[in-house]
């Protein structure tokens, strides 16, 4: 299930300037801090340290001053409850309330000038406290 998997890209919204809710996606624009997993080498059997998809990886935090985060509705019918919870969290964010993190799963990330400017992919927008 999406909500219990370990995501590879987590976004903490610091300040949302715009939140758009559509039937199959949520678009959030604003300032954020992103924790991202990056693959740093090829798979090797004797690799020590962190791995992602069997490959050595590194983790880093990246600041976004004004980025767009597009959360795409997961395709699996079994995740409809997760999507409903994401929509409710997005409505809270529209009202200026604090929410939890965005947990992206293998998203497309655009970086310019050493800052993330957009992230797009299947994700879960967690309610506050998660």
ZIRACOR-V96297 format. One line per field, one symbol per residue. psi: psi as a letter, one per 30 degrees, with the letter a starting at -180 (. if undefined). burial: I if it has 24 or more other C-alpha atoms within 12 Angstrom, else O. Layout:
# ZIRACOR-V96297
psi->???
burial->???
This chain:
# ZIRACOR-V96297
psi->keffljlfjkkjkejkfkjkkleglkkkkaklkkkkkkkgalkkfgklaklkhgkkllklkkkkejlkjjjkkkfkefgeeeeeeeeeeeeeeefglklalkjkjhlkkkkkhgkkfkkklkljjklkf.
burial->OIIOOOIIIIIIIIIIOIIIIOOOIIIIIIIIIIIIIOOOOOOOOOOOOOOIOOOOOOOOOIIIIIIIIIIIIIOOOOOOOIIIIIIIIIIOIIOOOOIIIIIIIIIOIOOOOOOIIIIIIIIIIIIOOO
